[in-house]
Structures are given as C-alpha cells and as structure tokens.
Amino acid sequence: MKKNLFMATLAFSAIGFVSCSSDDNSNNNGSDNDESALFTSSNTSGSISYTDLKATSPTARSFSIGSTDSDGIYYNDDTDEVIIASRTNNRLEVYGNFGNALTGSGTSLTMTASSATGDFNNAREISVDGNRVVVVQDQNDANGLVNKLIVYQRTATGFTLEKTFIIPFKLWGIDIEDGNLYAVEDLSNRLAVFTNIFSKPSGALVPDKKVAIEGLVRTHGIHHEDNTMVLTDVGSATSDIDGGIVVIENFSSVFSSTANNGTIALANQKRIYGPNSTLGNPVDVAFDEDNNKIYIAERLNQGGRVLSFAYPTSAQSDATPLTARIEPGVTGIYLRD
C-alpha cells in the first residue's frame, strides 16, 4: 500500500541520504523518481522483489535480505532505502543505497539500520507518515496474545520507539491518511479508524469509529488513496477460490455517513470476486490510481503470486488478472509511483 513519503528533513547527510526535488527526475544513485515500481516482501524466501513497471517487459528482480520471514515493506525515494518488518528478527530493518543495487549485478542487500529487537513479535503490516513508521503486532502465543500498534521515529542512525498502543482486537493491514490510521480488524469484515493517532498517549487504545463492510468475510489488505478505499477479502483462510477485492469510492463521504458500528452497503462498493480472479488469500494490496490498476499479494494460490487487475467499473465482476507471476510466500506489496 502507498504510504506518505518521509519528509525531506529526514535526509541526514551523516548516513548518506539523498533528497530529490520534485522537478529532478533522478537521484544520485541513478534511481528514477518518476519510475513506477513495485516492491514485495515474502515470509518464506528471505528476499524482496523489485519490478520496474515502466519497462517494456516488466520483470521482477529478487534481492536477498537478512530475514527469511518478513511482512510489511516500504520504499522511500528521498532516502533511497527499503524498510521491512522482520518477523525473523522482530525488528524493523533498513536496506539502504537501493539505487546502487539496481545499477549493479548483485543479488543481495546490506542492512544499514534497524530498530531494537523485541519491541514487537509477529509483525504484519507497516505504514509510514512523515518520519514515523507504524508496525502492526498481531497476537500469538509468543507475544502473550497482545495486539499492538508500535510507533517509531526514523532517525539518522535508526529508529526511536515513540509510542506503543494496545489494541482490543486482532490486526492485519493498516494505512495512514493525514494522521488518521485505518486498521483492518482481522477475523471480521470490519474497518476501524484511530483519528489523530500520533496525538494519543501510549497504552490501551480503542478506535474512534468502526464499520462493517457488507458482503466481505475477512479483511486483510488495505490501501487508501485520494478518497478511494481498496480492501481485500481472504474469505476462508483454507480456500483458494473465495477471495476478493472491494473498492469504495468517495470514501470520506461514505465513511462519515455510516454510523459507528454501522455497515457500508454493497451499493457503495465495486467488487472483484470469482474463480477467474484466482483470488484465494489476497493478503495485501496496492492501488495505482494514475493507471487504474490494482496489485495484489496473493498468498495461497501456488504458494504465492503477484497479480494485477484493471480497476473495477461494475458493482461486481469475476475479472481475470491482467498479469500474474509466482512469488513464493509473498506477503507485503508496495507501489512507488
């Protein structure tokens, strides 16, 4: 999912960050800032992938990292770094100088910074707002069945833990818009919002509002872009045919007009469901508004696939993917546009 870019003030020269102006098409590492690209993470392969979507024949390029199991992923143009949530090491990990890796022939990345180990366990998604990075901790036995949102400040040398919120429901995907954090309630069809989350004190935190999505079984992926909300439905975790994509246009109006604990009706949705979609467990999503495409990390079918779809134009369709590739264990997807 798309997250807001880090502020230019984060470009500390001490660790070689590169800041690019809006009218400069390339940074000092040779990476084209106007180039649309897709980044993915995996919970089995120990690698991330990069795809230049503007290439004549877009082809994924794989880079090994120091975590076999990772989930949320983000790329920062200004600092030329990839950030992942490591489930192997229970920390945020930064892989810097990514443009150099692209111009070279190597297949591995070197970690350049990290958060402290152990602030979270069983990470899911990450979302970025300014110089803050928020991590989801989903409950399991190893973390005492505690669901958390962990807020870090990105610094010149790594991360400073700012706040920890204890959340009263299972979490998966999150997205931040103007300081408001939207969170998927796992094992349900509900979507929650925590308004002005960075102004709230650490500790137990309940959402300011929660709504259900009619016809959706189990939410996972989330991407909020220019007043369009895109959600994924994994349905039954063991079924490889019941997943789907839900699009809610004019989201701010639809959401505000839906009462707390109310339901967003099918009439306010555009949907992709059906066997032609090959959606079983679509665990993450990215929306390319400029090109009217939706990208999916599909975790169940064939052990992991990256799919793209045309933006739905009808209330419901069984759309065939525009593109599909096998990517073992794919869990996180991020679009740089």
C-alpha positions in Angstrom: 0.0 0.0 0.0 1.1 3.5 -0.6 2.4 5.4 2.4 3.3 9.1 2.6 6.9 9.8 1.8 9.3 10.6 4.5 9.8 14.3 5.0 12.8 15.8 3.3 14.1 16.9 6.7 15.0 13.2 7.3 17.7 13.3 4.7 20.6 13.4 7.2 23.9 13.7 5.4 25.5 11.6 8.2 24.2 8.4 6.6 24.3 9.5 3.0 20.6 10.0 2.5 19.7 11.6 -0.8 16.9 14.2 -1.2 15.4 15.0 -4.6 13.4 18.0 -5.7 10.1 17.5 -7.4 11.5 18.6 -10.7 14.5 16.3 -10.6 13.9 13.0 -12.4 16.8 11.1 -10.9 18.7 10.9 -7.6 22.4 10.5 -7.1 22.1 6.7 -7.0 20.7 6.6 -10.5 17.2 5.7 -9.4 14.5 7.4 -11.5 12.0 9.0 -9.1 9.3 9.2 -11.8 9.6 5.5 -12.5 6.6 3.4 -11.2 7.9 0.3 -9.4 6.5 -2.5 -7.3 8.2 -3.8 -4.2 7.2 -7.1 -2.5 8.2 -9.0 0.7 8.0 -12.7 1.5 7.5 -14.8 4.6 9.4 -17.8 3.2 12.1 -16.8 0.7 14.4 -14.5 2.6 14.2 -11.9 -0.3 12.3 -8.9 -1.6 11.5 -8.2 -5.2 11.5 -5.1 -7.3 9.7 -4.6 -10.6 10.1 -1.6 -12.9 6.5 -1.2 -14.2 7.5 1.2 -16.9 9.9 -1.3 -18.6 8.8 -2.7 -22.0 8.6 -6.1 -20.4 8.4 -5.6 -16.6 10.4 -8.4 -14.9 10.7 -8.9 -11.1 14.3 -8.7 -9.8 14.9 -10.5 -6.5 17.3 -9.4 -3.7 18.2 -11.5 -0.7 17.9 -9.8 2.8 18.8 -10.8 6.3 15.3 -12.0 7.2 13.8 -15.3 5.9 10.3 -14.1 7.1 9.2 -10.5 6.5 5.9 -8.8 6.0 5.3 -5.1 5.6 7.5 -3.3 3.1 8.1 0.4 2.1 10.5 2.2 -0.2 11.5 5.8 0.5 12.5 7.8 -2.6 14.1 10.6 -0.6 16.5 8.3 1.3 16.8 5.5 -1.3 16.0 2.8 1.3 13.8 -0.2 1.7 12.2 -0.8 5.1 10.7 -4.1 6.0 9.1 -5.6 9.2 11.3 -8.6 10.0 9.3 -11.5 11.5 12.6 -13.4 11.7 14.4 -10.9 13.9 11.3 -9.0 15.4 12.5 -5.5 14.3 12.3 -3.0 11.5 15.2 -3.4 9.1 16.5 -0.8 6.6 18.3 -1.7 3.4 19.9 1.5 2.1 21.5 2.6 -1.2 19.0 0.6 -3.1 19.7 2.5 -6.3 23.2 1.2 -6.3 21.9 -2.3 -6.0 19.7 -1.7 -9.1 22.6 -0.5 -11.2 24.9 -3.3 -10.1 24.7 -7.1 -10.8 24.4 -8.2 -7.2 21.5 -10.1 -5.8 21.7 -9.2 -2.1 21.2 -6.2 0.0 23.1 -5.0 3.1 21.2 -3.9 6.2 22.1 -0.3 7.1 19.9 0.4 10.2 17.3 -1.3 12.4 15.1 -0.8 15.3 15.8 -2.5 18.6 15.0 -6.2 18.6 12.0 -7.3 20.6 9.7 -4.3 20.6 7.2 -6.4 18.7 6.7 -10.1 17.8 4.6 -11.4 14.9 4.6 -8.3 12.8 2.2 -7.8 10.0 1.9 -4.5 8.1 3.8 -1.3 8.3 2.7 2.2 7.4 4.6 5.4 7.1 3.6 9.0 7.8 6.4 11.7 7.6 9.3 10.4 9.7 7.1 8.0 11.6 6.8 4.2 10.9 4.0 2.3 12.5 4.2 -1.5 12.9 1.3 -3.9 13.5 1.8 -6.7 16.0 -0.8 -9.4 15.6 -1.5 -11.6 18.7 0.0 -15.0 19.1 1.3 -17.2 21.9 4.8 -15.7 21.7 3.6 -12.2 22.5 1.1 -13.1 25.1 -1.9 -12.7 22.7 -1.5 -8.9 22.6 -2.3 -6.8 19.6 -0.3 -3.6 19.3 0.5 -0.6 17.1 4.1 0.4 17.6 5.2 3.9 16.6 8.8 4.7 15.7 10.6 7.9 14.7 13.1 7.4 11.9 16.4 9.0 13.0 19.8 9.4 11.4 21.1 6.2 12.9 18.0 4.0 13.2 14.7 4.2 15.0 13.5 5.6 18.3 10.5 3.9 19.9 7.9 6.7 20.4 4.6 5.0 21.5 3.0 1.7 21.9 -0.7 1.2 21.7 -2.5 -1.9 22.9 -5.5 -2.6 20.6 -8.5 -4.7 21.7 -8.8 -6.7 18.5 -6.7 -8.7 16.1 -4.9 -6.6 13.5 -3.6 -7.0 9.9 -3.4 -4.2 7.4 -3.1 -0.5 8.2 -2.9 2.7 6.3 -2.4 6.3 7.5 -4.0 9.3 5.9 -3.5 12.8 7.4 -2.6 11.4 10.8 -5.7 9.1 10.8 -4.9 5.4 11.0 -7.2 3.0 9.3 -6.9 -0.6 10.6 -8.3 -3.9 9.4 -9.9 -5.9 12.2 -8.8 -9.5 11.4 -11.3 -12.4 11.5 -14.1 -10.0 10.7 -15.5 -7.7 8.0 -14.8 -4.6 10.0 -12.7 -1.5 9.4 -11.6 0.8 12.2 -10.1 4.3 12.4 -8.0 5.9 15.0 -8.2 9.7 14.4 -5.1 11.8 15.1 -3.3 8.7 16.3 0.0 10.4 17.0 -1.6 12.8 19.5 -2.9 10.0 21.6 -1.0 8.7 24.7 0.6 5.3 24.9 -1.4 2.5 26.4 -4.8 0.9 25.7 -6.4 2.4 22.7 -9.9 1.9 21.2 -10.9 3.1 17.7 -12.8 6.3 17.3 -15.1 4.5 14.8 -15.6 1.1 13.4 -17.8 0.0 10.5 -18.6 -3.3 8.8 -18.3 -3.9 5.0 -21.4 -5.8 3.7 -20.5 -8.9 1.7 -16.9 -9.1 2.9 -15.9 -12.1 5.0 -12.4 -11.4 6.4 -10.5 -8.2 5.7 -6.7 -8.2 5.3 -5.2 -5.8 2.8 -5.9 -2.0 2.8 -4.9 0.9 0.6 -6.4 4.4 0.9 -5.6 6.7 -2.0 -7.2 10.0 -3.0 -10.6 9.3 -1.4 -10.7 5.7 -2.7 -10.5 2.8 -0.2 -9.4 -0.6 -1.5 -9.7 -3.6 0.7 -9.1 -7.3 0.2 -11.1 -10.3 1.4 -9.4 -13.6 2.2 -12.6 -15.3 3.0 -11.8 -18.7 4.5 -8.0 -19.0 5.1 -8.0 -22.5 3.7 -10.0 -21.8 0.5 -8.1 -20.8 -2.7 -11.2 -19.6 -4.6 -13.2 -17.3 -2.3 -11.0 -14.2 -2.1 -11.9 -10.8 -3.4 -11.3 -7.1 -3.8 -13.6 -4.4 -2.6 -13.4 -0.8 -3.8 -15.2 2.1 -2.0 -15.2 5.4 -3.9 -15.9 8.7 -2.3 -14.7 7.0 0.8 -14.7 10.0 3.2 -18.4 10.7 2.4 -19.4 7.1 2.6 -17.5 6.5 5.8 -18.7 9.7 7.6 -22.3 9.0 6.7 -22.1 5.4 8.1 -22.9 5.3 11.8 -20.4 3.9 14.3 -20.8 0.1 14.2 -22.9 0.5 11.1 -22.4 -1.1 7.7 -21.1 0.1 4.3 -23.6 -1.3 1.9 -23.0 -3.3 -1.3 -24.5 -0.3 -3.2 -21.3 1.7 -2.2 -18.9 -0.9 -3.5 -17.2 -2.2 -6.6 -16.1 -5.8 -6.3 -13.9 -8.4 -7.9 -14.8 -12.0 -6.9 -14.9 -15.3 -8.7 -12.9 -18.2 -10.0 -11.4 -16.3 -12.9 -9.8 -13.9 -10.5 -7.7 -16.7 -8.9 -8.0 -14.9 -5.6 -7.8 -17.1 -2.5 -5.9 -15.3 0.2 -5.2 -11.8 -1.1 -3.2 -10.5 1.9 -2.0 -7.1 0.7 -3.0 -4.6 -1.9 -1.6 -1.5 -3.7 -3.6 0.8 -5.9 -2.2 2.7 -8.9 -4.7 5.5 -9.4 -2.9 7.0 -12.3 -3.1 3.8 -14.4 -6.3 2.4 -12.9 -4.6 -0.8 -11.7 -4.7 -2.8 -8.5 -1.8 -5.0 -7.4 -2.3 -8.0 -5.1 -0.1 -10.2 -2.9 -2.0 -13.5 -3.2 -0.6 -15.8 -0.6 -2.4 -19.1 -1.1 -2.6 -20.0 -4.7 0.5 -21.8 -6.0 2.4 -20.8 -2.8 2.3 -17.1 -3.6 1.5 -15.0 -6.6 1.7 -11.3 -7.5 -1.4 -10.3 -9.5 -2.6 -7.1 -11.2 -6.2 -6.2 -12.1 -7.9 -3.4 -14.1 -9.8 -1.1 -11.8 -13.4 -2.5 -11.5 -16.1 -0.5 -13.3 -19.1 -2.5 -12.2 -20.8 -3.5 -8.9 -19.3 -7.0 -9.2 -17.2 -8.8 -11.7 -15.2 -12.0 -12.0 -12.2 -10.4 -13.5 -9.2 -12.2 -14.9 -5.8 -10.8 -13.8 -4.0 -8.6 -16.2 -0.7 -10.1 -15.1 0.3 -12.9 -12.8 3.6 -14.3 -11.6 4.6 -16.8 -9.0 6.4 -15.4 -6.0 6.8 -17.8 -3.1 5.5 -16.6 0.3 4.6 -13.1 -0.9 3.0 -11.1 1.9 3.6 -7.4 1.5 3.3 -5.2 -1.6 4.2 -1.5 -2.0 3.7 0.6 -5.1 6.1 3.5 -5.7 4.5 5.9 -8.2 
